[in-house]
């Protein structure tokens, strides 16, 4: 074996040793970091024991995430530091200055690096191992502190713009079906794009936390933190140059995004639903899972109470793991199927139910044929082209369906009955995505 290879292996072994020792001393490292923060940051030293315990917990989480990234020799991701958002919110809510908050990151990095150097020792391999950790440690600190600062500023802006009495009062006024005409509420309404026009198109969005009780209530204000984080994220979904009115209302979040008719003029319901879906996915990556319901398009304040009831009702369509149930994205046909009770399902001919169940287990080719034939306006050749099969194959499938169910796809009544049965057997329609028609 060459000397160069031996040296590389020795440095690598020392690197692993250093990181393993750090991992084994997380508690001691965290204590040293918090003590140094108290010495160097007066605002931290003046805080009580609960604040100190929270800081220590965050330090441990950061050190653990940092060590995982270093041991696995990979780049830090948002998922690694998803816990920073809520911590940033708590610091902003507690009145900690952004400069002090970022300074705490610097202190934590300094304590960690000094411990790396101490464990490296005087030997060449140890010193080289420490040097290989310098760049990734800087990248982690830059990434984490930037993410934390953004979350801090986001919440601070949200708190300044949304967490005021005028916004809550405005929401209650709107939920009563009234558009304010003067005073602070009118100014707040106009700042959110809710002008005096009685026909302003808008949606009502309701979001609620889901998950085990421990996931949203453990510790002080854990559920409140998650709701406010979600509320701030939803507030950013507004288009047309305005910020969406978004308010935490007890256990729910209520938002009223304003739309503009015509894609060339601004945000439409489809684009707004895309943005809400992106918010859901982003928050889920941070451990905040929501069930979100979106109403049909309402025309002005008078229709907001009805839209609110729609958004609440459509939450029943969201699966247990959370997601988006958006009425603008489903057809009346799909909505009726979703609202159907057991009686409607019992009315389906057992022959149809049996065929659809077997077909689903085999890949759903017959169900796809029924849907394609309906979408093609009963044009066999067009349906075959959509399915990318020969027309004779499509014809054969249609004969099988008729033999098994007694229904002909060329009969409008029979075709509607088959489509209704398909909709009723869909275990969970995808309300946040494209419709199947």
Secondary structure, 3 states (H helix, E strand, C coil): CCHHHHHHHHHHHHHHHHHHHHHHCHHHHHHHHHHHHHHHCHHHHCCCHHHHHHHHHHHHHHHHHHHHHHHHCCCCCCHHHCCHHHHHHHHHHCCCCHHHHHHHHHHHHHHHHHHHHHHHCCCHHHHHHHHHHHHHHHHHHHHHHHHHHHHHHHHHHHHHHCCCHHHHHHHHHHHCCCCCCCHHHHHHHHHCCCCCCCCCEECCEEEEECCCHHHHHCCCCHHHHHHHHHHHHHHCCCCCCCCCEEEEECCEEEEECECCCCCCCCCCHHHHHHHHHHHHHHHHHCCCCEEEEECCCEECHHHHHHHHHHHHHHHHHCCCCCEEEEHHHCCHHHHHHHHCCHHHHHCCCHHHHHHHHHHHHCCCHHHHHHHHHHHCCCCHHHHHHHHCCCHHHHHHHHHHHHHHHCCCCCCHHHHHHHHHHHHHHCCCCCCCCCCCC
